[in-house]
Amino acid sequence: MTTNSKHRTTRLAALKRSLRLYRRDAERLDRMAAFYRRFVPERGLAFDVGAHLGDRTAVFRMLGARVVAVEPDPLLHRALRLLHGRDSGVVLAQAALGAKVGEATLRINLHNPTVSTLSDSFIAAADGAQAWEGQTWTETEDVPVTTLDVLIAQNGVPDFAKIDVEGYEDVVLDGLSRTIPALSFEVTTLDRPAGIRAVERLERLGPYRYVLSLGESFALDSPWSDATEIKRRIEALPEAANSGDVYARLSHR
């Protein structure tokens, strides 16, 4: 078997594991739907940025929203086409998001494609970090880059945007020049400064309030707070937390 064939086999096996974890657990999908209902209105519009295999896309559709699902990895995008390509309520975009339109290098983790990333600092921080042993990014793929502003111009202003791009969230928000009603972005203990910068970027756009949801709990773990408090909470996250999501909504809502 050639090296390319081995890599493809490895990636397909990883995708099958992800499919079992993210898409075939009905109880998990129901919990997610109950959680996201507070952010995603029926007949609304949601952006799924870093869609992976589209578990959030599926949940947003369960809630009756239209979805724009953005995924740069060509293999994952093909899987999304198989899962959602016939759904007129889903727009699929094969691209990464960033600060400006162009091209970038996606670093691919063959064994764990959900953590493929454009962020070199994220990969550097993972080297030797607890709970990241054995994670390697050995493949690269040049991918097109667009921006949140372009997506909005093409599809409308989303009611909610989920952004999960492994340490590149702050750069994605650099491509947004207006407020949107609500959004989430991943934060990790590997790269807390990226999470802090994401909050500061939103603060330049408008009056947001924030709350954390740790891991895959699908629960808000504290009252809504201001930017100063959420940045303090990001800094204070225990290493064992590993990751979570900051949810932000405009304070006048």
RAZI-V106383 format. One record per backbone hydrogen bond with DSSP energy under -0.5 kcal/mol. CO is the residue of the C=O (numbers start at 1). NH is the residue of the N-H. Records with the same first field share a line. If there is no record, write none. Layout:
CO: NH, NH
This chain:
2: 6
3: 7
4: 8
5: 9
6: 10
7: 11
8: 12
9: 13
10: 14
11: 15
12: 16
13: 17
14: 18
15: 19
16: 20
17: 21
18: 22
19: 23, 24
24: 26
25: 29
26: 30
27: 31
28: 32
29: 33
30: 34
31: 35
32: 36
33: 37
35: 38
36: 39, 40
39: 41
41: 44
44: 66
45: 159, 160
46: 68
47: 49, 162
48: 50, 70
49: 164
51: 54
54: 58
55: 59
56: 60
57: 61
58: 62
59: 63
60: 65
61: 64
64: 43
66: 46
67: 69, 91
68: 48, 70
69: 71, 93
70: 50, 51
73: 77
74: 78
75: 79
76: 80
77: 81
78: 82
79: 83
80: 84
81: 85
84: 87
86: 88
87: 90
89: 67
90: 92
91: 69, 93
92: 94
93: 71, 95
96: 146
102: 145
104: 106, 143
105: 107
106: 108, 141
107: 117
108: 110, 138, 139
112: 115
113: 116
117: 107
118: 120
119: 123
120: 124
121: 125
122: 126
123: 127
124: 127
126: 128, 129
129: 132
132: 135
136: 138
139: 108
141: 106
143: 104
144: 96
145: 102
146: 98
147: 151
148: 152
149: 153
150: 154
151: 155
152: 156
158: 181
160: 47
161: 163, 184
162: 49, 164
163: 186
165: 118
168: 172
169: 173
170: 174
172: 175
173: 176
175: 149
181: 250
182: 161
183: 248
184: 163
185: 246
187: 244
191: 194, 195
192: 195, 196
193: 197
194: 198
195: 199
196: 200
197: 201
198: 202
199: 203
200: 204
201: 205
202: 205, 206
206: 208
207: 251
209: 249
210: 225
211: 247
212: 221
213: 245
214: 217
219: 221
225: 210
226: 230
227: 231
228: 232
229: 233
230: 234
231: 235
232: 236
233: 237
234: 237
238: 241, 242
239: 242
241: 243
242: 189, 190
243: 215
244: 187
245: 213, 247
246: 185
247: 211
248: 183
249: 209
250: 253
